[in-house]
């Protein structure tokens, strides 16, 4: 048995001990798919965060935590007689081989774009084999809504349901903004929520047309705001002083901070 295989077997054995009905961990024993799912999503975000910050030591740890989530779900499925960890590994191996015929079966492929098209064709065949009727059937509902909006739009664009350039999206943005203003005047919270959702969906489409990842753009905006506000907080001298400031006074500090950062971007 190779060392790597031994490590995997040790991890599976740890999971077995944790889920043991009599001697296992009280917390681990009572979990199910629905209670563990939020932790799985959280661990995926922590992997992305470690990558964003360039921390390879943390990335190693976070990937281990994410792998443990896979083991946890596989163990719960095994207990119900559905599948086990080996089945998960076999399924992903089969899928990767099936979706890379140019690597494993000698099929020709011209470039990365051609491979992307072949990949999507393979996924379409898989959807058909599973009895899915719509292009949208396999888009996960548990995705972050920003990413899901992009996924929905990309999938619809495959059959030509797409603006194809940023300009008409900007026109649609102006239209949706006007509708939001009208909803605000009416004061109906559900109507405002509906129109705001439309506006966010259009902004996501604009990002896609500009070939910008909207989540990445929002992360940059969040980081920018966080840096500036922390400096405003510091410039105020104390939390009590910041609490006493009105919006105009805070705006003065905000503009001063922006000027400082422009002068010293590092």
C-alpha positions as MATLAB code, in Angstrom:
seq = 'XXXXXXXXXXXXXXXXXXXXXXXXXXXXXXXXXXXXXXXXXXXXXXXXXXXXXXXXXXXXXXXXXXXXXXXXXXXXXXXXXXXXXXXXXXXXXXXXXXXXXXXXXXXXXXXXXXXXXXXXXXXXXXXXXXXXXXXXXXXXXXXXXXXXXXXXXXXXXXXXXXXXXXXXXXXXXXXXXXXXXXXXXXXXXXXXXXXXXXXXXXXXXXXXXXXXXXXXXXXXXXXXXXXXXXXXXXXXXXXXXXXXXXXXXXXXXXXXXXXXXXXXXX';
ca = [
       0.000    0.000    0.000;
       1.462    3.389   -0.982;
       1.945    6.098    1.653;
      -0.688    8.297   -0.012;
      -3.212    5.456    0.005;
      -2.364    4.792    3.643;
      -3.104    8.457    4.454;
      -6.491    8.242    2.733;
      -7.316    5.053    4.608;
      -6.322    6.742    7.864;
      -8.637    9.672    7.078;
     -11.511    7.279    6.333;
     -10.781    5.422    9.583;
     -10.905    8.701   11.525;
     -14.284    9.434    9.973;
     -15.496    5.966   10.917;
     -14.481    6.560   14.543;
     -16.188    9.948   14.646;
     -19.462    8.508   13.318;
     -19.412    5.345   15.438;
     -22.942    5.045   16.907;
     -21.653    4.078   20.364;
     -18.173    5.562   20.853;
     -18.118    8.343   18.257;
     -18.170   12.110   18.730;
     -21.622   13.267   19.939;
     -21.592   16.212   17.505;
     -20.426   14.243   14.455;
     -22.882   11.409   15.095;
     -25.988   13.609   14.870;
     -25.084   15.421   11.654;
     -26.780   14.765    8.304;
     -26.369   16.010    4.716;
     -28.360   19.190    5.296;
     -26.516   20.190    8.469;
     -23.074   19.538    6.979;
     -23.758   21.286    3.637;
     -23.225   24.828    5.032;
     -19.818   23.776    6.387;
     -18.907   22.352    2.972;
     -19.712   25.681    1.339;
     -17.810   27.561    4.055;
     -14.709   25.404    3.539;
     -14.819   26.050   -0.215;
     -14.857   29.787    0.477;
     -11.923   29.419    2.849;
      -9.971   27.640    0.094;
     -10.716   30.543   -2.251;
      -9.724   33.053    0.426;
      -6.348   31.357    1.003;
      -5.698   31.436   -2.755;
      -6.707   35.117   -2.950;
      -4.263   35.990   -0.156;
      -1.514   33.822   -1.652;
      -1.113   31.805    1.565;
       0.015   28.365    0.462;
       0.368   26.993    4.007;
      -3.234   27.946    4.723;
      -4.300   26.580    1.333;
      -2.874   23.179    2.275;
      -4.871   23.177    5.503;
      -8.061   24.444    3.879;
      -7.869   21.848    1.099;
      -7.582   19.216    3.829;
     -10.694   20.614    5.510;
     -12.529   20.527    2.177;
     -11.423   16.934    1.564;
     -12.761   16.039    4.999;
     -16.134   17.407    3.942;
     -16.135   15.001    0.989;
     -15.260   12.131    3.328;
     -18.021   13.183    5.746;
     -20.714   13.190    3.050;
     -19.453    9.892    1.616;
     -19.549    8.287    5.066;
     -23.155    9.390    5.661;
     -24.138    8.022    2.244;
     -22.379    4.732    3.054;
     -24.375    4.429    6.258;
     -27.571    4.684    4.201;
     -26.344    2.170    1.624;
     -26.299    4.753   -1.194;
     -22.592    4.966   -2.085;
     -19.207    5.186   -0.368;
     -15.932    7.086   -0.777;
     -14.578    4.632   -3.360;
     -17.704    5.192   -5.459;
     -17.099    8.962   -5.323;
     -13.516    8.520   -6.521;
     -14.556    6.090   -9.259;
     -17.290    8.444  -10.477;
     -14.996   11.449  -10.790;
     -12.289    9.366  -12.509;
     -14.827    8.078  -15.041;
     -16.111   11.609  -15.627;
     -12.649   13.128  -16.188;
     -11.697   10.377  -18.632;
     -15.009   10.732  -20.475;
     -14.678   14.518  -20.733;
     -11.039   14.435  -21.902;
     -11.110   12.072  -24.906;
      -8.224   14.042  -26.474;
      -6.026   12.948  -23.559;
      -7.192    9.408  -22.828;
      -8.656    8.200  -26.145;
      -6.548   10.001  -28.738;
      -9.352   12.252  -30.012;
      -8.035   15.386  -31.783;
      -8.540   18.849  -30.265;
      -7.341   22.115  -31.810;
      -7.078   24.457  -28.830;
      -8.504   25.389  -25.431;
     -11.647   26.863  -26.993;
     -12.339   23.663  -28.914;
     -11.838   21.692  -25.710;
     -14.293   23.961  -23.871;
     -16.898   23.327  -26.569;
     -16.263   19.573  -26.411;
     -16.550   19.694  -22.618;
     -19.926   21.428  -22.803;
     -21.135   18.938  -25.423;
     -20.135   16.085  -23.127;
     -22.017   17.697  -20.232;
     -25.074   18.163  -22.472;
     -25.034   14.442  -23.317;
     -24.796   13.627  -19.617;
     -27.794   15.850  -18.880;
     -29.779   14.140  -21.623;
     -28.823   10.698  -20.316;
     -30.076   11.714  -16.869;
     -33.426   12.720  -18.323;
     -32.967   16.464  -17.913;
     -35.213   18.477  -20.214;
     -33.906   22.021  -19.834;
     -30.514   23.607  -20.378;
     -30.838   24.966  -16.854;
     -31.720   21.751  -15.023;
     -28.288   20.997  -13.540;
     -27.371   24.495  -12.368;
     -27.085   24.068   -8.579;
     -29.532   26.010   -6.436;
     -26.969   26.104   -3.634;
     -24.533   28.263   -5.583;
     -23.857   31.831   -4.475;
     -26.522   33.826   -6.297;
     -24.014   36.045   -8.124;
     -22.270   33.024   -9.631;
     -25.606   31.355  -10.332;
     -26.795   34.400  -12.275;
     -23.685   34.201  -14.458;
     -24.210   30.471  -14.951;
     -27.849   30.938  -15.965;
     -26.921   33.664  -18.443;
     -24.077   31.668  -19.975;
     -26.279   28.625  -20.391;
     -29.020   30.665  -22.111;
     -26.418   32.330  -24.334;
     -25.531   28.941  -25.846;
     -28.787   28.988  -27.786;
     -28.475   32.660  -28.721;
     -30.565   34.128  -25.901;
     -28.080   36.906  -25.212;
     -27.442   40.568  -26.029;
     -23.939   39.850  -27.263;
     -22.413   43.244  -26.369;
     -22.381   45.668  -23.407;
     -24.296   48.556  -25.021;
     -27.833   47.086  -24.960;
     -27.187   45.870  -21.416;
     -26.481   49.457  -20.377;
     -29.803   50.471  -21.939;
     -31.515   47.704  -19.969;
     -29.741   48.890  -16.821;
     -31.195   52.389  -17.267;
     -34.644   50.867  -17.795;
     -34.422   48.715  -14.669;
     -33.088   51.620  -12.604;
     -36.114   53.695  -13.608;
     -38.431   50.846  -12.617;
     -36.697   50.600   -9.241;
     -37.200   54.320   -8.665;
     -40.894   53.933   -9.459;
     -41.163   50.996   -7.056;
     -39.473   53.054   -4.337;
     -42.062   55.777   -4.815;
     -44.816   53.205   -4.397;
     -43.243   51.921   -1.184;
     -44.154   48.241   -1.765;
     -41.249   46.228   -0.315;
     -41.862   43.137   -2.472;
     -41.987   45.228   -5.640;
     -38.780   47.028   -4.644;
     -37.108   43.683   -3.965;
     -38.245   42.396   -7.352;
     -36.930   45.443   -9.207;
     -33.665   45.471   -7.272;
     -33.194   41.807   -8.184;
     -33.713   42.670  -11.854;
     -31.127   45.443  -11.545;
     -28.574   43.112   -9.943;
     -29.202   40.514  -12.646;
     -28.568   43.119  -15.354;
     -25.363   44.269  -13.634;
     -24.215   40.650  -13.589;
     -24.964   40.412  -17.306;
     -22.983   43.602  -17.942;
     -19.999   42.098  -16.108;
     -20.266   38.978  -18.260;
     -20.406   41.027  -21.458;
     -17.276   42.893  -20.319;
     -15.624   39.538  -19.516;
     -15.321   40.536  -15.858;
     -15.985   38.155  -12.991;
     -18.633   40.041  -10.970;
     -17.679   38.234   -7.756;
     -14.047   39.268   -8.213;
     -15.102   42.844   -8.959;
     -17.223   42.892   -5.798;
     -14.356   41.450   -3.753;
     -12.154   44.306   -4.965;
     -14.841   46.830   -4.060;
     -15.250   45.232   -0.626;
     -11.490   45.323   -0.030;
     -11.309   48.954   -1.154;
     -14.159   49.979    1.129;
     -12.722   48.026    4.055;
      -9.298   49.643    3.707;
     -10.724   53.144    3.403;
     -13.165   52.770    6.284;
     -10.490   51.346    8.568;
      -8.377   54.426    7.826;
     -11.363   56.697    8.486;
     -11.899   54.880   11.786;
      -8.238   55.395   12.663;
      -8.240   59.043   11.596;
     -11.227   59.753   13.841;
      -8.992   59.001   16.825;
     -11.436   56.859   18.757;
     -14.672   54.961   18.331;
     -16.452   57.494   20.542;
     -15.258   60.323   18.298;
     -16.460   58.467   15.208;
     -19.842   57.847   16.825;
     -20.245   61.586   17.472;
     -19.446   62.582   13.877;
     -22.206   63.413   11.433;
     -22.128   62.192    7.847;
     -20.558   65.419    6.513;
     -17.636   65.147    8.935;
     -17.094   61.490    8.029;
     -17.206   62.391    4.327;
     -14.354   64.872    4.922;
     -12.259   62.088    6.438;
     -13.281   59.716    3.637;
     -12.100   62.125    0.930;
      -8.858   62.781    2.836;
      -8.205   59.038    3.035;
      -8.877   58.637   -0.711;
      -6.372   61.387   -1.494;
      -3.773   59.786    0.788;
      -4.210   56.430   -0.906;
      -3.897   57.996   -4.374;
      -0.661   59.685   -3.297;
       0.663   56.490   -1.685;
      -1.034   53.537   -3.464;
       1.287   51.024   -1.815;
];
